């Protein structure tokens, strides 16, 4: 079982923040932007709406939500890593419709029914209590608002699954080089992918948190997936 204590995870992301975006590009074969765009579409973000991006990291989805909403929208990025937020702020410094706040996904520091949509991308597998995180996301979502999660999954098709394993084996030395001597971060990133729940399990948690019309969408042969629901 992975150690997901806040201080451990926060310290790890602080150590790898300079290489975080490059890691995402390598691990996704450059497809991370496409998957994030799919997440934004699922959120149904539009002009004048207010959105929250939980576990926002360096702000990729946060910025994409703002772009979708236009000048009258308002987007807040939330993360518990100060280092990640500093980089996110730098990347979006010319976007007046985006702001960032330090906070924990298990105790989101906003009032109930504050946002039209709430998203998280590649963040839930890093929290110690997935159900609590989804419950908090649902709590701060307005009635009829959307909650969307993007996560890494497992390839199930036999032939593609074999190719995926070969690719992952080939990429492992590259990831190790990018993470240099940080063996904890390397092993954590690999193990967190392998240990995370299946899409149907996460969809069940969405339903338990009173979200309706819950849907799973698999992409890249199941290597990534979204789960979405309406409050």
Order of alpha helices (4+ residues) and beta strands (2+ residues): alpha-alpha-alpha-beta-alpha-beta-alpha-beta-beta-alpha-beta-alpha-alpha-alpha-beta-beta
